[in-house]
Amino acid sequence: MSEDRPMSAEEIVSLSKRYTLFDWQAQSKAMPLAVERADGVYFYTVDGKRYLDFNSQLMGVNIGHGDKRVIDAILKQAETLPYVSPFMAYETRARLGQKLAELWPGDLEKTFFTLGGAEANENAVRIARAFTGRQKILARYRSYHGATAQTIALTGDPRRWGNEHPPLPGVVHVLDPYHGTTRGFDDAETALALLRETIELEGPETIAAFILETVTGTNGILIPPDGYMQGVRALCTEFGIVMIADEVMCGFGRTGEWFAVDHWDVVPDLMSTAKGLTSSYLPLGAVAISPPIAEFFQGNVFWGGLTYNSHPLSCAAALAAIGVLEEDDLIGNSKRLGENMRRHHGELAASHPSVGRVRNLGLFGIVELVRSRETMEPLSPFNVVNDTMAAINRALLDRGLFTMIRFNGIMTNPPLSITAEQLEEGFAIIDEVLELADAETA
């Protein structure tokens, strides 16, 4: 094969499968798209097919693809200082830290930089344990916090199961307010009563932190009932438990506010972010730290570190991506088009008997499919993508729509730069494809 000519799609896929390992699947079943370029809300394969990116890749490309303002910022940083030890200071790090202090909720100010969301959650837990002197961490069952040893143990969903050899000690899982399409959501009072009971039975003095996604991502875009987040904050304060808000997916405008906790005026003790921080142009995560915890480390050693903490190129990308969010009012766009998404969801529910539940907050949404609206049995069981859901995924791709299909859900999480017309384009495709699901309903 000549290195002077571009590879074909078949060559790219063949070599990638032969020499690299793909995530979360048996390698014989990997069927990657050979992607060449991306622009705005679309990406294009080597063969020239255009796809509307209805999941922002992994819920991270918040400003859209290929924004030259971010690319230019990365290039400019690379020309002067492409890397420096994290024990040193430089202007971009200083400016990003200052900017984030302006954006973080409430009095959160200090930031610890990481490589991504998993490392942000890993270090948030390390910080909470050091600060409290306690060891146990509460986490919810319908959650995903990362794939490192600690964060996969925190994760509640089935991705944890294959990594428990044996289970990592010190993690206690609690029930979510949501119980699947059949049972739906508890109200805040019921969910908080169950949480309090777990805390009391485990021993509050043994619990360092409660980590929770403010709005749960891959486990179903689970929006907490009103009063729940405020109640969690009150319980954590009452028992001296560090509240860790995982905003890796729902942060940086995804829900129509800078951070999802802003919808409920809640300030956590620690907040983990990544993805939208750089719009996924480069890897970067961050932990926002409350003043009492930051003060603790003034006199106590922080026993943690990363070679690429505050990497110059990533920090430059983050500053520029935040600038785009502000300059283009993309958080306002997320809030405004969130109303459009709610209307589109409602129209799907009115037209298709297979649509059992829909929900969104800003441009963070899902359509949950069922076999029967009477029983609300999910179209595909928990932890299964059955033949029908697989066929739906193929049909969406055939029509030029890329999104995440998980269990019985179709994710609707486009870049925040999407227009009303492009949003309609995506939902028109979903509307057409749902005929496959309707054929399976009782």
Salt bridges, closest charged atoms under 4 A:
GLU11 OE2 - ARG5 NH2 2.67
ASP53 OD2 - HIS65 NE2 2.85
ASP67 OD2 - ARG69 NH2 2.79
ASP72 OD1 - LYS68 NZ 3.01
GLU91 OE2 - ARG95 NE 2.69
GLU102 OE1 - LYS99 NZ 3.59
ASP157 OD2 - ARG159 NH2 2.57
ASP157 OD2 - ARG406 NH2 3.21
GLU164 OE2 - ARG160 NH1 2.87
ASP176 OD2 - ARG140 NE 3.56
ASP186 OD2 - HIS179 NE2 2.69
GLU200 OE2 - ARG196 NH1 3.77
GLU202 OE1 - LYS136 NZ 2.73
GLU238 OE1 - ARG196 NH2 2.75
ASP246 OD2 - HIS145 ND1 2.75
GLU257 OE2 - LYS335 NZ 2.99
ASP269 OD2 - ARG233 NH2 2.97
GLU326 OE2 - LYS99 NZ 2.78
GLU327 OE1 - ARG69 NH1 3.04
ASP328 OD2 - ARG69 NH2 2.72
ASP329 OD2 - ARG336 NH1 3.14
GLU339 OE2 - ARG342 NH1 2.81
GLU347 OE2 - ARG343 NH1 3.19
GLU347 OE1 - HIS344 ND1 3.84
GLU368 OE1 - ARG359 NH2 3.04
GLU377 OE2 - ARG371 NE 3.87
GLU425 OE2 - ARG50 NH2 3.26
ASP431 OD1 - HIS352 NE2 2.50
GLU432 OE2 - ARG399 NE 3.09
ASP438 OD2 - HIS352 ND1 2.61
GLU440 OE1 - ARG371 NH1 3.66
